[in-house]
């Protein structure tokens, strides 16, 4: 017997959650990239001992 009900149903709560996680990941990616670009050279200079 083949299940026809529920096999292809759309759970909008799941779609909303996955979308929210993807948006959060994109924001964190951009935020950490900006932070690395702003602070990275100074931290690298401190670690390598350059001034």
N, C-alpha and C positions, 0 to 999 in steps of 0.2 A: 504494500500500500504506500502510495506517495503522499507525503504531507504537502498540502497546498496552502494551508493557513499558517501564517506566521513566518514562512520561509523568507519572504521578501518584504516584510513590513518595515516601515521606516519609524525608528524611534527618534523623535525630534529632540528629546532630552539628551540622548547620546551624541547626536550631531552638534548640539549646542555646546556640550562639554568638550568634545574634541576640537571644535573651533576655538573655544576659549583657551585651551591649552596651546594650540598653535599660535594664537595671537600673543599669548604670554611669552612663548619661546622666542618669537620674533622681536618683541620689545626687549627682552633680556639680551638677545644677541646684539641688537643695535646699541643698547646701553653699555654693555661690557666692552664693545668695540670702541665706543666714544671714550670710555674711562681709560682703556688701554692706550688710546692715542694721546690722551691728555696727560696721563701720569707715567706711562711706560718709559719714555726716555729718561726721566728723572730717576726712576727706580733702577733702570739699567746702569746709569752713571754711578749711582750709589753702590750697587753690587760690584761693578768692575773697578771701582776706586777712582774713576775719572771725575774731574770737576769742570 
